[in-house]
């Protein structure tokens, strides 16, 4: 397996030297390619992206790449371009939430015919990223950057509790949610006996859709016509999230976070043993020399481990003025000698390709060699998108946030609350599909 080759120490230098010999389709293209993109908070990332685009211009002297850089959120500006008819050629790089807003409107060009025409190799990508960047069988974008999650644990608190480190590999079937709770109990310390721990075992269990999936359930049927928030796996996920707060008292409640001034993430303060969170969170700790942490596999349920996936894609826009040049630029950005650097240096993300992901590990190892960054890559084959399309995305999201929040805050019974949530979500789905009938 390629991941094993990564673990064995395959160097990026060798990888990119090989990749540089791959021929690139030199289509006769010219004119301007207009790229809609984000204004990154870190200017070095913007500069790196610009340098990559300049590389494409050197390869195609007759082409000029023009960027429209917009700070987050970019949707208002993009919508105004669509309304005015002055659409750019492509969006680099769109998150799945952005893609989902326009996927039904036919804004994105299906790349499948171009992929087939040019025999573009998709086998380099992690399979979950390919599945996440399709809609109703159409490929609306190519992956450019991904973020996964893992268990982040405080090494010093583990040592103080006399606990062995949790497994870093996903082939350890003993690392279950029950074992995770057992660890959480042993890590939790209330030294003065006032009923409020000074050290919490667990700070969070991650996105509940991934937890539910590990128990074999998903909140929607595969055709998104039926709500399944009352399914056994979803119930288990909400029970787990609530029990660690109110039954076992090994994770702070919302009110305790406020009262103890813990902020949204207690792990930041060094008072929590375990936190499940995604790539960016762990990256924020790179310069925290006072915080000794490491990464481990997420616990598994009966359906196995399930890992969060956030995905950025390169989308071509229907009606763009220079589609052939835009496609050549997309292919260039997807090359094995270009894409890894764009993901790591341009977006501070993991490259979505099996070999390219090594660059992320190498770069982060330089800054924190004591952390097993490879864990994020090992979880990629088990990743599921959490920003997936669903009917009436905003209304569904707000409904889940409202009622789900009441359940997690112990204001509603889990089963009764999820039954109520399921009924409301089903009503939203029914209304949506009724509006589509006969169209």
MONOR-V396502 format. One line per field, one symbol per residue. burial: I if it has 9 or more other ideal C-beta (glycine too) atoms within 8 Angstrom, else O. A space follows every 50 residues. Layout:
BEGIN
burial = ???
END
This chain:
BEGIN
burial = OOIOIIOOOIOIOOIIOOIOOOOOOOOOIOIIIIIIIIIIOOOOIIOIII OIIIIIIOOIOOIOIOIIOIOOOIOOIIOOIIOOOOIIIIIIIIIIOIII OIIOOOOIIOIOOIIOOOOOOOOIIIOIIIOIIIOOOOIIIIIIIIIIII IIIIIOIIOOIOIOIIIIOIOOOOIIIOIIIOIIIIIIOIOOOOOOIOII IIIIIIOIIIIIIIIIIIIIOOOIOIIIIIIOIIIIIIIIIIIIIOOIOI IIIOOIIOOOOIOOIIIOOIIIIIIIIIIOIIIOIIOOOOIOIIIIIIII IOIOIIIIIIIIIIIIIIOIOIIOIIIIIIIIIIIIOIIIIIIIIIIOII IIIIIIIIIIIIIIIOOIOOIOIIIIIIIIIIIIIIIOOOIIIOOIOOII OOIIOIIIOIOIOIOOIIIIIIIIIIOIIOIIIOOOOOO
END
